[in-house]
C-alpha cells in the first residue's frame, strides 16, 4: 500500500475510517493537548493535515505490523469496502493485490454481499479441492435463476470441506433443488415430499440422455442412465452419515467423525450430476 500510495481511508477521513474498526475514544492520544486517539488524529489528519499518509502503518496504538490475524484482516476488508473505496477498478485491483499476499497463509478475500452494485469482501480460509466443482454449479444456478440454489452454493463456498457434515447436507440440497427446478421448468409434477431417488426416476424419463442424433435405446444408454442415477444418489446416500458421524450430540474420546474426503466425494458427485443434467435440460 505504501508502494502504491494507496489512500487507505478512501472516501472517508481517517477518524471516520478507523472508527469502523477501533474504539478511538478509549485509545490514548500521542498529543498532550488531547485525551484520546480520536482527538489527536482529527487534529493532525483533518484539521492540520500535517501527518504523512502512511502514519497508520507504524503507529504503535494500531500495531498493524504486529496485529492479530483478525484485526489485520478486518482492516484490509475495510480498505476495500464500497463505502470506503468508491472506484470499482481500484477496489478490484486492491483485492487482487491483497489476495496475492494472503494466499501464502491460506486466506483470501471473497465477495459476501452487494450494496449499490458493489461487493463487500470478507476474509475466508481457502478451501481444498472444491474450486472447479463450485464454479460449475454456480454457473448452473445462474442459468436456472434460483436464489435458493445460489444461496446454498454461497454457504458451501464458505465452509468448503472444513465442515464435512454440513457440506454433505448442502450437496444433497443442491442435487434435490436442481432436480426440482428442472422438473418445474418442464412442468412435470412430483410429490411435495419426494426424495432424490423419486426425483431421479422422473428426471430420467424426462431428459434425453443420449446426444443429438443417437436413439435413446442405443447401446450404452442404459449404462449412462445408471451412472447418472448413481451420481445423484451419492449425495443422498451420504446424507444419513451426518446423524451417525456429524457434530451433533456428545461423543466419546474414540469418536471419529466425517472427513474432508467425504465432503469432496459428495460435492464432486453433485457437481458432475448437476453439470450433466443441466446440459441435457438445455439441449433437449
Secondary structure, DSSP 8 states (H G I E B T S, - for coil): -TTTT--TTTTS-HHHHHHTTS-GGGSB-SSTT-SBHHHHHIIIIIIS--S-TTHHHH-TTT-GGG--HHHHHHHHHHHT-TTT---HHHHHHHHHHHHHHHGGGTEEEEEEEEETTEEEEEEEE--SS-HHHHHHHHHHHHHHT-HHHHHHHHHHHHHTTSSHHHHHHHHHHHHHHHHHHHHHHTT----TT--HHHHHHHHHHHS--S-TTS-TTSTTHHHHHHHHHHHHHHHHHHHTHHHHHSS-S---TT-----HHHHHHHHHHHHHHHHHHHHHHHH-
